[in-house]
Amino acid sequence: MKTFIQNRKKQKIAVIVEENENPRGLVFVMHGLSGCKDQSHIKAFASAFSEKGFAVIRFDTTNTLGESDGDLIDATLTNYYEDLEDVIRWSESQSWHQEPFVLVGHSLGAISSILFAEKYPEKVKAIAPISTVVSGELTEDTPDFKAIADEWEKKGIREWESSSQPGVVKRLKWSHVEDRRKYDSLLQVQKLTMPVLMIVGDLDNVTPLEHQQLFFDKLPGKKEIHVIKGAEHTFKEKEHLEEIREIFKKWIEGNL
């Protein structure tokens, strides 16, 4: 079922609800910067939970390339995180809502999931931050970011072509970087006592393995990390998606 709800700014958010009869649990699956609910990796995460009997919620944040309001140029971690809070708040009035629930996110959606779990640990049964942004500061410490930072800051806007949608030009304000600097998932990592699943590609140069390892090492509870050989930041290859689905299904069986 697809529905449209309003966030705190009265903007439209597109939400997909996949119910299961007598659901085993509830999971929210969140895309990353400029992503959408219908990307193949987001669907792969979701399908593993659906197969295991969960009710699954996918949604497009505002300020992305999906069906929700706003424009990517205005995207911030703050607005992505607030949309996650607003979707969860809306779900609390729905018949299928369950707590505690599971949070799954990719990249900017992953750190949003972490920040929510750190703020409301009693609501979260487990989290799976995939290819997660760990902090704004660490993101700026990658060679890829350093290569574009000066020109981006000088112009105030970055423009680049979408790798998944050739011909689509993405534009993003420098204020996105300034906003992201306010966030560091390591500051309250001790609150994440629930099971945590991490996955990253060994060719990820946006949120590289060394960043993931920093976060993983500080996690206090039951945790596991998997490295997908030959995968970049966004998982697109069929064999990588199937490997991830199997990792998720085994994790679900062992932890949820």
Contacts in CASP RR format, 6 or more apart in sequence:
PFRMAT RR
TARGET T0000
AUTHOR 0000-0000-0000
METHOD contacts of the structure
MODEL  1
MKTFIQNRKKQKIAVIVEENENPRGLVFVMHGLSGCKDQSHIKAFASAFS
EKGFAVIRFDTTNTLGESDGDLIDATLTNYYEDLEDVIRWSESQSWHQEP
FVLVGHSLGAISSILFAEKYPEKVKAIAPISTVVSGELTEDTPDFKAIAD
EWEKKGIREWESSSQPGVVKRLKWSHVEDRRKYDSLLQVQKLTMPVLMIV
GDLDNVTPLEHQQLFFDKLPGKKEIHVIKGAEHTFKEKEHLEEIREIFKK
WIEGNL
1 16 0 8 1.000
1 17 0 8 1.000
1 18 0 8 1.000
1 19 0 8 1.000
2 14 0 8 1.000
2 15 0 8 1.000
2 16 0 8 1.000
2 17 0 8 1.000
3 14 0 8 1.000
3 15 0 8 1.000
3 17 0 8 1.000
4 12 0 8 1.000
4 13 0 8 1.000
4 14 0 8 1.000
4 15 0 8 1.000
4 67 0 8 1.000
5 12 0 8 1.000
5 13 0 8 1.000
5 15 0 8 1.000
5 86 0 8 1.000
5 87 0 8 1.000
5 90 0 8 1.000
6 12 0 8 1.000
6 13 0 8 1.000
7 13 0 8 1.000
7 62 0 8 1.000
7 82 0 8 1.000
7 83 0 8 1.000
7 86 0 8 1.000
8 82 0 8 1.000
8 86 0 8 1.000
9 62 0 8 1.000
11 62 0 8 1.000
11 68 0 8 1.000
11 69 0 8 1.000
11 70 0 8 1.000
12 62 0 8 1.000
12 68 0 8 1.000
12 69 0 8 1.000
13 59 0 8 1.000
13 60 0 8 1.000
13 61 0 8 1.000
13 62 0 8 1.000
13 68 0 8 1.000
13 69 0 8 1.000
13 83 0 8 1.000
13 86 0 8 1.000
13 87 0 8 1.000
14 37 0 8 1.000
14 59 0 8 1.000
14 60 0 8 1.000
14 66 0 8 1.000
14 67 0 8 1.000
14 68 0 8 1.000
15 57 0 8 1.000
15 58 0 8 1.000
15 59 0 8 1.000
15 87 0 8 1.000
15 90 0 8 1.000
16 37 0 8 1.000
16 57 0 8 1.000
16 58 0 8 1.000
16 59 0 8 1.000
17 55 0 8 1.000
17 56 0 8 1.000
17 57 0 8 1.000
17 94 0 8 1.000
17 96 0 8 1.000
18 46 0 8 1.000
18 50 0 8 1.000
18 55 0 8 1.000
18 56 0 8 1.000
18 57 0 8 1.000
18 58 0 8 1.000
19 55 0 8 1.000
19 96 0 8 1.000
20 50 0 8 1.000
20 53 0 8 1.000
20 54 0 8 1.000
20 55 0 8 1.000
20 56 0 8 1.000
23 53 0 8 1.000
23 54 0 8 1.000
23 55 0 8 1.000
23 96 0 8 1.000
23 98 0 8 1.000
24 52 0 8 1.000
24 53 0 8 1.000
24 54 0 8 1.000
24 256 0 8 1.000
25 53 0 8 1.000
25 54 0 8 1.000
25 55 0 8 1.000
25 98 0 8 1.000
25 101 0 8 1.000
25 102 0 8 1.000
25 256 0 8 1.000
26 54 0 8 1.000
26 55 0 8 1.000
26 57 0 8 1.000
26 91 0 8 1.000
26 96 0 8 1.000
26 97 0 8 1.000
26 98 0 8 1.000
26 99 0 8 1.000
26 101 0 8 1.000
26 102 0 8 1.000
27 46 0 8 1.000
27 49 0 8 1.000
27 54 0 8 1.000
27 55 0 8 1.000
27 56 0 8 1.000
27 57 0 8 1.000
27 101 0 8 1.000
27 102 0 8 1.000
27 103 0 8 1.000
27 104 0 8 1.000
28 57 0 8 1.000
28 59 0 8 1.000
28 84 0 8 1.000
28 87 0 8 1.000
28 88 0 8 1.000
28 91 0 8 1.000
28 101 0 8 1.000
28 102 0 8 1.000
28 103 0 8 1.000
28 104 0 8 1.000
28 113 0 8 1.000
29 37 0 8 1.000
29 42 0 8 1.000
29 45 0 8 1.000
29 46 0 8 1.000
29 49 0 8 1.000
29 56 0 8 1.000
29 57 0 8 1.000
29 58 0 8 1.000
29 104 0 8 1.000
29 105 0 8 1.000
30 58 0 8 1.000
30 59 0 8 1.000
30 61 0 8 1.000
30 80 0 8 1.000
30 84 0 8 1.000
30 103 0 8 1.000
30 104 0 8 1.000
30 105 0 8 1.000
30 106 0 8 1.000
30 109 0 8 1.000
30 110 0 8 1.000
30 112 0 8 1.000
30 113 0 8 1.000
31 37 0 8 1.000
31 39 0 8 1.000
31 42 0 8 1.000
31 58 0 8 1.000
31 60 0 8 1.000
31 61 0 8 1.000
31 64 0 8 1.000
31 105 0 8 1.000
31 106 0 8 1.000
31 109 0 8 1.000
32 64 0 8 1.000
32 80 0 8 1.000
32 105 0 8 1.000
32 106 0 8 1.000
32 107 0 8 1.000
32 108 0 8 1.000
32 109 0 8 1.000
32 110 0 8 1.000
33 64 0 8 1.000
33 75 0 8 1.000
33 80 0 8 1.000
33 107 0 8 1.000
33 108 0 8 1.000
33 172 0 8 1.000
34 64 0 8 1.000
34 65 0 8 1.000
34 72 0 8 1.000
34 75 0 8 1.000
34 162 0 8 1.000
34 170 0 8 1.000
34 172 0 8 1.000
35 42 0 8 1.000
35 60 0 8 1.000
35 64 0 8 1.000
35 65 0 8 1.000
35 66 0 8 1.000
36 42 0 8 1.000
36 60 0 8 1.000
36 64 0 8 1.000
36 65 0 8 1.000
36 66 0 8 1.000
36 67 0 8 1.000
37 58 0 8 1.000
37 59 0 8 1.000
37 60 0 8 1.000
37 66 0 8 1.000
38 58 0 8 1.000
38 66 0 8 1.000
39 164 0 8 1.000
39 234 0 8 1.000
40 235 0 8 1.000
40 236 0 8 1.000
40 241 0 8 1.000
41 106 0 8 1.000
41 130 0 8 1.000
41 234 0 8 1.000
41 235 0 8 1.000
41 236 0 8 1.000
41 241 0 8 1.000
41 244 0 8 1.000
42 58 0 8 1.000
42 106 0 8 1.000
43 58 0 8 1.000
44 235 0 8 1.000
44 241 0 8 1.000
44 242 0 8 1.000
44 244 0 8 1.000
44 245 0 8 1.000
45 104 0 8 1.000
45 105 0 8 1.000
45 106 0 8 1.000
45 128 0 8 1.000
45 130 0 8 1.000
45 244 0 8 1.000
45 248 0 8 1.000
46 56 0 8 1.000
46 58 0 8 1.000
46 104 0 8 1.000
47 245 0 8 1.000
48 244 0 8 1.000
48 245 0 8 1.000
48 248 0 8 1.000
48 249 0 8 1.000
48 252 0 8 1.000
49 56 0 8 1.000
49 102 0 8 1.000
49 104 0 8 1.000
49 248 0 8 1.000
49 252 0 8 1.000
50 56 0 8 1.000
51 249 0 8 1.000
52 249 0 8 1.000
52 252 0 8 1.000
52 253 0 8 1.000
52 256 0 8 1.000
54 102 0 8 1.000
54 252 0 8 1.000
55 96 0 8 1.000
55 98 0 8 1.000
57 87 0 8 1.000
57 91 0 8 1.000
59 68 0 8 1.000
59 83 0 8 1.000
59 87 0 8 1.000
60 66 0 8 1.000
60 67 0 8 1.000
60 68 0 8 1.000
61 68 0 8 1.000
61 75 0 8 1.000
61 79 0 8 1.000
61 80 0 8 1.000
61 83 0 8 1.000
61 84 0 8 1.000
62 68 0 8 1.000
62 69 0 8 1.000
62 70 0 8 1.000
62 79 0 8 1.000
62 83 0 8 1.000
63 70 0 8 1.000
63 71 0 8 1.000
63 72 0 8 1.000
63 73 0 8 1.000
63 74 0 8 1.000
63 75 0 8 1.000
63 76 0 8 1.000
63 79 0 8 1.000
63 80 0 8 1.000
64 72 0 8 1.000
64 75 0 8 1.000
65 72 0 8 1.000
65 162 0 8 1.000
65 165 0 8 1.000
65 168 0 8 1.000
65 170 0 8 1.000
68 83 0 8 1.000
72 170 0 8 1.000
72 171 0 8 1.000
72 172 0 8 1.000
73 157 0 8 1.000
73 171 0 8 1.000
73 172 0 8 1.000
73 173 0 8 1.000
74 173 0 8 1.000
75 172 0 8 1.000
75 176 0 8 1.000
76 175 0 8 1.000
76 176 0 8 1.000
76 179 0 8 1.000
76 180 0 8 1.000
77 108 0 8 1.000
77 111 0 8 1.000
77 112 0 8 1.000
77 133 0 8 1.000
77 176 0 8 1.000
77 179 0 8 1.000
77 180 0 8 1.000
77 182 0 8 1.000
77 183 0 8 1.000
78 179 0 8 1.000
78 182 0 8 1.000
80 108 0 8 1.000
80 109 0 8 1.000
80 112 0 8 1.000
81 112 0 8 1.000
81 115 0 8 1.000
81 116 0 8 1.000
84 109 0 8 1.000
84 112 0 8 1.000
84 113 0 8 1.000
84 116 0 8 1.000
85 116 0 8 1.000
88 101 0 8 1.000
88 116 0 8 1.000
88 123 0 8 1.000
91 97 0 8 1.000
99 123 0 8 1.000
100 122 0 8 1.000
100 123 0 8 1.000
100 124 0 8 1.000
100 125 0 8 1.000
100 194 0 8 1.000
101 123 0 8 1.000
101 124 0 8 1.000
101 125 0 8 1.000
102 124 0 8 1.000
102 125 0 8 1.000
102 126 0 8 1.000
102 127 0 8 1.000
102 128 0 8 1.000
102 256 0 8 1.000
103 113 0 8 1.000
103 116 0 8 1.000
103 117 0 8 1.000
103 124 0 8 1.000
103 126 0 8 1.000
103 127 0 8 1.000
103 128 0 8 1.000
104 113 0 8 1.000
104 127 0 8 1.000
104 128 0 8 1.000
104 130 0 8 1.000
105 112 0 8 1.000
105 113 0 8 1.000
105 128 0 8 1.000
105 129 0 8 1.000
105 130 0 8 1.000
105 132 0 8 1.000
106 130 0 8 1.000
106 131 0 8 1.000
106 234 0 8 1.000
107 130 0 8 1.000
107 131 0 8 1.000
107 132 0 8 1.000
107 133 0 8 1.000
107 206 0 8 1.000
107 207 0 8 1.000
107 233 0 8 1.000
107 234 0 8 1.000
108 133 0 8 1.000
109 129 0 8 1.000
109 132 0 8 1.000
110 129 0 8 1.000
110 130 0 8 1.000
110 131 0 8 1.000
110 132 0 8 1.000
110 133 0 8 1.000
111 129 0 8 1.000
111 132 0 8 1.000
111 133 0 8 1.000
111 134 0 8 1.000
111 183 0 8 1.000
111 185 0 8 1.000
113 127 0 8 1.000
113 128 0 8 1.000
113 129 0 8 1.000
114 127 0 8 1.000
114 129 0 8 1.000
114 132 0 8 1.000
114 185 0 8 1.000
114 192 0 8 1.000
115 183 0 8 1.000
115 185 0 8 1.000
116 123 0 8 1.000
116 124 0 8 1.000
117 124 0 8 1.000
117 127 0 8 1.000
117 191 0 8 1.000
117 192 0 8 1.000
117 194 0 8 1.000
118 185 0 8 1.000
118 188 0 8 1.000
118 189 0 8 1.000
118 191 0 8 1.000
118 192 0 8 1.000
121 191 0 8 1.000
121 192 0 8 1.000
121 193 0 8 1.000
121 194 0 8 1.000
124 194 0 8 1.000
125 194 0 8 1.000
125 195 0 8 1.000
125 256 0 8 1.000
126 194 0 8 1.000
126 195 0 8 1.000
126 196 0 8 1.000
126 197 0 8 1.000
126 255 0 8 1.000
126 256 0 8 1.000
127 192 0 8 1.000
127 194 0 8 1.000
127 195 0 8 1.000
127 196 0 8 1.000
127 197 0 8 1.000
128 196 0 8 1.000
128 197 0 8 1.000
128 198 0 8 1.000
128 199 0 8 1.000
128 248 0 8 1.000
128 251 0 8 1.000
129 196 0 8 1.000
129 198 0 8 1.000
129 215 0 8 1.000
130 198 0 8 1.000
130 199 0 8 1.000
130 200 0 8 1.000
130 244 0 8 1.000
131 199 0 8 1.000
131 200 0 8 1.000
131 201 0 8 1.000
131 204 0 8 1.000
131 206 0 8 1.000
131 207 0 8 1.000
131 212 0 8 1.000
131 233 0 8 1.000
131 234 0 8 1.000
131 235 0 8 1.000
132 185 0 8 1.000
132 198 0 8 1.000
132 207 0 8 1.000
132 211 0 8 1.000
132 212 0 8 1.000
132 215 0 8 1.000
133 139 0 8 1.000
133 180 0 8 1.000
133 183 0 8 1.000
133 185 0 8 1.000
133 207 0 8 1.000
134 184 0 8 1.000
134 185 0 8 1.000
134 186 0 8 1.000
134 207 0 8 1.000
134 211 0 8 1.000
134 212 0 8 1.000
134 214 0 8 1.000
134 215 0 8 1.000
135 183 0 8 1.000
135 184 0 8 1.000
135 185 0 8 1.000
135 186 0 8 1.000
136 177 0 8 1.000
136 180 0 8 1.000
136 181 0 8 1.000
136 183 0 8 1.000
136 184 0 8 1.000
137 181 0 8 1.000
137 184 0 8 1.000
138 211 0 8 1.000
138 214 0 8 1.000
139 145 0 8 1.000
139 180 0 8 1.000
139 206 0 8 1.000
139 207 0 8 1.000
140 146 0 8 1.000
140 149 0 8 1.000
140 177 0 8 1.000
140 181 0 8 1.000
142 205 0 8 1.000
142 206 0 8 1.000
142 208 0 8 1.000
143 205 0 8 1.000
144 205 0 8 1.000
144 206 0 8 1.000
148 158 0 8 1.000
149 177 0 8 1.000
151 158 0 8 1.000
152 158 0 8 1.000
152 174 0 8 1.000
152 177 0 8 1.000
153 174 0 8 1.000
153 177 0 8 1.000
155 174 0 8 1.000
156 173 0 8 1.000
156 174 0 8 1.000
157 171 0 8 1.000
157 172 0 8 1.000
157 173 0 8 1.000
157 174 0 8 1.000
158 171 0 8 1.000
158 172 0 8 1.000
158 174 0 8 1.000
159 169 0 8 1.000
159 170 0 8 1.000
159 171 0 8 1.000
160 169 0 8 1.000
160 170 0 8 1.000
161 167 0 8 1.000
161 168 0 8 1.000
161 169 0 8 1.000
161 170 0 8 1.000
162 168 0 8 1.000
162 169 0 8 1.000
162 170 0 8 1.000
163 234 0 8 1.000
164 234 0 8 1.000
164 236 0 8 1.000
185 215 0 8 1.000
186 214 0 8 1.000
186 215 0 8 1.000
186 218 0 8 1.000
189 215 0 8 1.000
189 218 0 8 1.000
189 219 0 8 1.000
189 220 0 8 1.000
190 218 0 8 1.000
190 220 0 8 1.000
192 219 0 8 1.000
192 220 0 8 1.000
192 221 0 8 1.000
193 220 0 8 1.000
193 221 0 8 1.000
194 221 0 8 1.000
194 222 0 8 1.000
195 221 0 8 1.000
195 222 0 8 1.000
195 223 0 8 1.000
195 251 0 8 1.000
195 255 0 8 1.000
195 256 0 8 1.000
196 216 0 8 1.000
196 219 0 8 1.000
196 221 0 8 1.000
196 222 0 8 1.000
196 223 0 8 1.000
196 224 0 8 1.000
197 223 0 8 1.000
197 224 0 8 1.000
197 226 0 8 1.000
197 247 0 8 1.000
197 248 0 8 1.000
197 251 0 8 1.000
197 255 0 8 1.000
198 212 0 8 1.000
198 215 0 8 1.000
198 216 0 8 1.000
198 223 0 8 1.000
198 224 0 8 1.000
198 225 0 8 1.000
198 226 0 8 1.000
199 225 0 8 1.000
199 226 0 8 1.000
199 227 0 8 1.000
199 228 0 8 1.000
199 244 0 8 1.000
199 247 0 8 1.000
200 207 0 8 1.000
200 208 0 8 1.000
200 209 0 8 1.000
200 212 0 8 1.000
200 225 0 8 1.000
200 226 0 8 1.000
200 227 0 8 1.000
200 228 0 8 1.000
201 209 0 8 1.000
201 227 0 8 1.000
201 228 0 8 1.000
201 229 0 8 1.000
201 230 0 8 1.000
201 231 0 8 1.000
201 232 0 8 1.000
201 233 0 8 1.000
201 235 0 8 1.000
202 209 0 8 1.000
202 227 0 8 1.000
202 228 0 8 1.000
202 229 0 8 1.000
202 230 0 8 1.000
202 231 0 8 1.000
203 230 0 8 1.000
203 231 0 8 1.000
203 232 0 8 1.000
204 231 0 8 1.000
204 232 0 8 1.000
204 233 0 8 1.000
205 232 0 8 1.000
205 233 0 8 1.000
206 233 0 8 1.000
207 233 0 8 1.000
209 227 0 8 1.000
212 225 0 8 1.000
213 225 0 8 1.000
216 223 0 8 1.000
216 225 0 8 1.000
222 255 0 8 1.000
224 251 0 8 1.000
226 247 0 8 1.000
228 235 0 8 1.000
228 240 0 8 1.000
228 243 0 8 1.000
228 244 0 8 1.000
230 240 0 8 1.000
231 237 0 8 1.000
231 240 0 8 1.000
235 241 0 8 1.000
235 244 0 8 1.000
END
